[in-house]
Amino acid sequence: MSVTSPSRSRAAAPELTARSAGVLNARPLRYPDSSSPPVMTRRGWWLVILGWLIPGSAQVLAGNRRLGRFALGTTLLLWAVAVVLVLGLLLWPAGTITIVLFPISMIIGGAAVVAYGVLWIVLGIDTLRLVRLVKTSNPSRFLIALLSVALMVVTGGGVAFAAPKLFAGSNLGSILPTGFPVAPVDGYYNILLLGADSGEGRDSMRFDSISVVSINADTGAVTITGIPRDMPNVPFPEDSPMHALYPNGFEGRYDPACGWNNHINNLTNAVEYCSQDRGESLYPGLDPTYSRPAIEATKDAAEGILGIEIQFHVFIDMNGFARLIDALGGVEIEVAERLPKGWGPAYEGQPAEDWAVGWIEPGLQRMDGDTAQWYARSRYTTNDWDRMGRQRQLQQAILDQFTPETVLGRFEEILNAGNALVQTDIPQSMTGAFIELGTKAKEQPFASIELTPEGGVDAENPDFARIHEMVDAALYPPTPTPTPEP
């Protein structure tokens, strides 16, 4: 049995002290000199700031390494996802946006933001414990604590801002159908826009506003063609089921029980309301969530009128129209003449003071949804051609309002308003392409075609061949021939 001499033990003590000092100097964040307030203060600032910038780093350096490694791995993974998204937006913007906006992507993104936000806050609380505030100097300990709490509030606020928007984005699945991307036709995406009051009991609802938006698939240039709702005897393409019923154009049926005139907005009566099967035999297999026979018949009629193929439609009722404008924060409109709000006598010469609930004054105005509804609907001191012009004015104002700042700041409101889009058949797979084209469209003025007497179209007997030429000239203007140099 060996016995250590006291002199040997005393000799070993200085060696242990030196080793401890070496460890302290090499790893001051994990093994600080707790007896030095300046050292603990500097360490506290480092841990709080570094732990917030790179979540998990404070734990790896001074705390639970297993928790720190997990947090660092999660942080690096999210950074990698962010880098991939940025590269995708730069190299393949349409596809990247489409993938991000898929409902499952939004749900996963929202859950990831919430989980990472909670982890970030837990790490912040743990970092504050590692700082050991009582060992730091005054007043730094209060400032360190204040900074730590402020950073946790910023983190929580970011989660509270982002997560609801991501979860709200999953509602796109209830608005847009699934389906594959659709190629442009002759260089254009053509979308039929329909507006009507789809209130309760409106079984024979007719479309009050009919227009076609043509978007150049390369440049994003937008041309809006307004179709009068009372355009008569409209033709149908030969492959339309309506062409077999009306080979010479849409005709009226004057039946007291259930009839209709030959105007395009009476297709609802002819196809659905006065039909025993509600038009199912004409357009079988439609998903009622996204379309209906009257919409498809109107789409066919618009194709016959304009001579172009229309790929999609969007039907907005008037309440949805107002909610969308309110969600966008209103729209700016230059009002040309004083118009009343409220239902009353239609045309000029009849007093409005007895029934008007308010007035829309001339000049530049920022309209809310309710005012915009009356602006689009009013027939007082005006006619249907003027109404069409105001509706086109509102459509352009709404498109102008779809800025990235507005969409990001009001994302939930816009999506909730989107639920009031009664029906649309634009597939989810097209969202990225249309957002990209919308960005391009904002860089150039919109073109407009009005099929009215002022636009050169006979309201009673429209020349559809002439209309085809007008649309063709607007969508495919001739390229100027360069003048040869002498």
C-alpha positions, 0 to 999 in steps of 0.5 A: 500500500502506497502512501502519498506524502503531504509534500507531494500533495501540496506540490500537485495543487499549483498544477491543478490550478494552472490547468483550471486557469487554462480551461477558463482562458480557452473556453470563457463562455462555458467556464467563465470567471464568475467572480468577475462582473465585467467578464460575466457582463461581456459573456451575457451580451455575447450569449443573448445576441449570438443566441438570437441570431443563430438559435442554438449557438448559446446552448452549444457554447455554454449550456445543454449541447444536445439541445443546442445541436438540435436547434442549430440543425433546425436553424441550418435546415430552415436556412437551406430551405430559405436559400432554395426558395430564393433561388427558385424565385430567381430561376423558376418564379412561377413554379416556385410560387405555385408550389409554395401556395399549394394548401399542403405547403401552406399548412406545413409552412405554418406548422414549421413557423409555429414550432420554430418560433416556440423553440426560439422562445424556449432557447431565449429563456434558457439563454437568459438562465445561462447568462446568470444575471446576478453575476453581471454588473449594474446596470448591464444586468437590467439591459441584458434582461431587457434586450432578451425579453425584447428579442423574444417579443420580436420572435413571438410577434413574427410568428404571430404575423406569419403563421395565421397568413400561412394557415389562411393560405391553405383555404386556396384549396376551397377556392381553386380546383386542382388540375394541371397547368393550362397552356396559353392559346395563341399567346394569351390566357383569356379569362371570362369575368362575370358579375351578378347579385347571387343573393338568396332566392335569385334562381333566375340570376342573370349576369350584370357584368360580362367581360373578358380579360386577355393576358399576354403570356409573354409580356403580361399585357392586359386587354379587357373586352367589355360585352354588353349584357343585352347583346342580342343573338350571340353566336356559339362555336361549332363545338359548343352544345349550344350551337346545336340548339341555336345554329343561327345565334341565341334566340328568345322564347316568349313563354309566359311561364318561363321564357327569355329574350335573346340577350346574352344575360338571359342564357341563365334562364334558357340553360338552367332556370327554365330547363328540367335538368338545370342544364346538366345534359348540355354540360355534364360532369361539372363540379358545382363548386367551380362551375355551372351550365349557365357559366359554361354557356356564357363562356361559349357565347363570349368565344363566339362573340370575340372569336378567341378561346377562353380557358377560365372564368371567374364569377364574383357576386356583388357582395364578394365584389365589395368584400374584395375591395374592402380587403384591399383597403379600397380603390382610387377612382376618378368620378366624372359625375355625381351619382346616387347610392340606393335603388330607385328610378333608373334614368335621368329626369327622375328625382333621386333626393327622395330615395338616395341613401347617399351620393358619390361626388365627382373627383378623385375618391378612395372608395370602400366596397359599398361605395364601389358597388353603387358606382358600378351599379348606378343607372341614374344620369347614365346608361348601360354603356356608361355602367360598363365603362365604370365597371372596367374602371373598377376592374383596373383599379382592383388590379392596380391595388394588387401590389406585393405590399398590399397582398402581404399586409392583407393576405388573410382578408384577401383570402377570406374575401376570395371565399366570396368568389362564387365560382372559378375554374382557375386551377391551383397550378396556375397561381404562380404563372398568373402572379408572375404575369400580374407583376409584369402587367403592372409595368404597362397600361391596360388596353380596353375594348368596349363593344358599344355604339361608342366603340363602333358596334351596333347595339341592335344588330352587332356585326360579329365578324367585325368584332372578331377583327377588332379583337384580333387587331387589339391582341395582335397589332401589326408590327411596324415595318422599318423604314429602309435607310437611304 
